[in-house]
């Protein structure tokens, strides 16, 4: 049995128990704020640590367990990092500084067992198999002929990364591992460009593109601050409702689409306000929530600098040496999928 097989077996059960204990359903987008509060973790998101995705701090005599998340990362990567640090907490790991995330890496075989467990936990916590199946069903996608843009839309609904979603579709055997590898090679930037309105002004490359008409079947969309929202060109009433609710900024109106930018309060304590709208030719209600960030504020844990720069450098050096040793010892080891 491979290391990743062991990690996924253990992490799957741990994630199921974590979701159940927090009272969360396992068939839709995971509310990470609820998981953090239920775990009693102090959490801080800022952009002071350029080398890091996140840090997990175990509890000690003076502090509760906590995590630090790099807020400079795109929202889906921040969500993955939060779930990854929750994995370290679920398995009672020591202090860990995460400079890479295996599901986003081209060489996941270099991950230690500790990192494999946290990565597998993140995947199962964010993408339970029932959530993936439900997302595919609500969007009328067939697992037998999934395209890259289908995977991208599933990732949008679940708030996950494209590469992580493609890989976990294979892990859960919804598609074959070979399909997962092929889909995982697609470039999300090209998918977003194809979905965007070519007549609209350029957007930041790290923002997601939400074609509401293609996602309306899901009924409930949680969109990140700054993302691009496209409505059909005739959906004036829907656009006006979002603008009146201060949920978007107007960008462009062309013959094919109304282009908007998602807008939310920067106060992470705010619960996103639901905005209900209907599209032309449909009576179905689509509920849109604009989220300012994946981490809602709790009391702050020890910050990056609280560990001391020497301690941080030492931990990073030790982890890098361990990864290098494992890579040279078994360079052909198995991957996540």
N, C-alpha and C positions, 0 to 999 in steps of 0.2 A: 504494500500500500504506500503510495507516495505521500510526501509531506503535505501537498495541497489537498489531497483526498482526506487526510486526517484532519487538517484545519477546517475544511468545509463540513465534515461530519460534526465536529464539536461546535463550530460556530453556528451552524444551522439551528441546532437545538437551543443554544444560548440565546440566539436572536428571537426565536419563537417565544421562549420564556420571558424575555425582556419586553417584547411587545404585549404579550398577554398580561403580565404583571402591571404594566402601565395603562391597561385598558384600551389599547389601540387596536383597530381592526388590521388585519394583515392583507387586505385586498385593495389598498389605495395608497396614495402618497403619505409617507410617514411624517408625522408631526414631531420633529426633533426637539422642539421646545418642551413637549410633554415628557419625552424620554429623559431629557436633562434634569427637569424638575423632579421626576420620579426617582432618578438615581441620586439626587441630592448633590449634584456637582456644581461647583462654582465655575463660571465661564466668562471668558473675556475674549473679544474679537477686536484686534487692531492690526496695523500694518507695520509694526516696528521690526519684525524679524524676517529679513529678506531671504535668509537661507532656509526657512522652515515653512512647512505646511501647517504643523500644529505641534503642541506639546501636551503630554499627559502627566499630571502631578498626582501621585498616589497620596492617600491621607497620611498624616503624621500626628504627633502629639498636639500641634498647634493649629493645624489646618485641615479642612475637609479636602476630599479629592477634588481635582479641578482640571480644566483644560484651557489652553490658549490656542486661538485659531487665527490664522493669517487672513485678515479681512481684505487684503489686496488681491486675493485669488477670486476667480469667477464664482458666482453663487453655487453652481452645481459642485464645484471642487470643494468649496467651503462645507457644503452639506456632507459630502463624502468624508471630509476630514473629521467633522464632528462625529459621524458614525464610527469612524476608525478609532478615535480616542475613546468613545464609549465602549468599543471592543476591548481596548487595553484595560478599561475599568472593569468590564464584565469578567475578564480573566485574571484580575488581580495582578497585573503587571507592574513593574517598577516605573520610575520616571523614564519617559521615552520622548526623544526629540525626533520628529518625523520630517526628514528632508526629501523623501520620495514616497510615493504611494504605488504599490505594485500594480494595481489595476489600471493605472495611468502610465505605467512604464512599459518600454519595449522589451525589457529583460526581467520579468517578474521572478525568474528562477533564482535570482540573487537574494530574495527576501529570506530572513530568518524565520524560524517557527513562530516566534513572538509576533513578527510583522504579518506572517501568513494568517495567523489566527485573527488579528485585528482587521486585516483586509477582508477575510472571508466573512467576519461578523458584519462589517460595514455593508457588504453586498447583500447579505440575507436580511439585515435590518431595513435597508432602503428598498430592496426589491424582492420581497417574498414571492414565491412562485405564483401564488394566487393573485398578487397585484399585477404581475406581468401578464398573466392570462386575461385578467379583467381589462387591462389597458388595451391589449390586442383586440379583445371582443368589442369593446365600446367604440373602437376606431375601425372596426370591420377589416382588420388585417388578418391574413392567413399566415400561420407560421411556416407553411411550406414554401412560400415565395416572397419572403420579406425582402424589402429593398432598404438601402441605407436611410432614405428619408422616413421610412416607417419606423425604423429603430430610433431615429432622432425624435420623432413625435412621441414615442413611448417614453423616451428619456425626459422630454419636456413635462409630460404628465406626472412622472414620478419624482422629478427634481433630481435627476441623476446625470452623470457624465455619459457622453455617447459611447466611448470605448468601454467603460464599465458596464453599460447596459448590454452592448453587443456580447461581451464576454459572459455575462451572467445568464443571458438567454441560452447560451451553450451549456453552462454549468447546470442549469435546471432542466436540461434536455428538452426544452421547448423547441429548440432547433439543434442541429447536430454541431459538434465541436468544430467541424470543418467550415460549416456555414458561419459560425460565430467568428472564426479567424478571418474569413473573407470580408464579412461585414465590418469587422473591427479595423480593417485597413482603410476604410473610407475616410475622407477628410471632412469633418463637420463644417468647416468654413465654406466648402463648395456647396454643401447641402443648404446652408443658410442663404448663400448668394442666389441659389436657384429659387428659393421660396420668397425672397424679397422682391419688392417692386423695383424694377430697374430704373423707373422714372423718378424714384424718391431720392433725396440727398443721401450721401454715404453715411453709414453708421459705424460705430466702433466694432471692430472685428470680434471682440469677446462678448458682445451682446447676442442674446438669442432672438430668433424670429418666430413669432406666433401667428400663424394663419388661422384665425378664429373659425372660419368656415370649415376648415379641415379637422378641427379639434372639437367642434360643437357637440359631437356625440358623447363626449365625456361628461358634459353638463357642468363641471366645476373645474375651473382653471386657476391655479396659483402662479402668478407671473412675477418675476423679479423686477425691482426698480431699475429703470434704464433699458429694459428690453424693448424690442420693436414689436408693435401689434399691428397686424394688417386685417382690416375689415373689407368686405365687398364694397365696391364703389357706390352701390345704392343703399348702403347701410347707414344713412345719415342720422336716423333716430338713435341707433345704437352708439354712434360716435358722439352725438350730442349728450347722451346720458352719461357717458364716461367723462366727457369734458366738464359737464355740470357737476359731477361728483368729484372733480379734481383728481381723478385717477390717472389721467393721461395729459400729455402735451401734444398739440397738433403739429404734424410734420409736413404732410403733403396729401393732396387729393388728385388722383389721376383718373384716367378712363377705366382702370381696372381695379383700383384699391384706394382705400383711405388709410394712410399711414400715420400711426401714433406712437408716442414714446411713453412707456409705463412710468407712473410717477407715484411715489409713496413717501410717507414721512420718514425722516432719518432716525426717528426715535425707535429703537429696537424693542421697546416695551409695548408698542402699539400692536393691537390685534388687527390684522388686515380687515378693512371694511368690505363686505360683499356688495358687488354691483351687478344687478340683474339686467340682462338685455336679451332681445330677440333679433334674429337676422331676417332679412327679407325672404318671403316664401316659406317661413317656418314658424310654427307656434311654440317650438321648444325653447325653454328658458336656459340661457347660458349664464352662469355665475362666475364673475371674474374677481379675484382678490389680488391686490398688488402688495407684495411682501418686500420690506426694506432690506431684509437680510435673513439668512437662515438661522442665526443665533439671536435669541432674545436675551436681553440683559438679565443676569443674575448677579449676586455679589461677586466681585472680582477675585480670582485666585492669585497666587503669586505670579507676578508677571515674568516675562522672559529675563529681564535684568535681575529679578530677585534671586535667580539661581546663581548669579555671579557669572561674569563672562568667562572666567577660567573654568568653572564647572561646566558651563555650556560647551565650551570648546573641547573639554576632555570627553564629555559624553558623545559629542558628534564624532570625534576622532576614534573613540572605541567602537562605535557603531559602524563607521566606515571601514575600519580594519577588519571587523567581523564579517562584513559583507564581502570584502575582497578575498578573505581567506576562504569563505564558502564558494565564491565564484571560481577560484583557482583549483579548489579541491574537486568540484563537480560542475564544470561549465556546461554540461549537457543536461542538467537536471530538468525535471518537469516544469510546466508552466501552469498558470491558474486554470486555464481551460482544459 
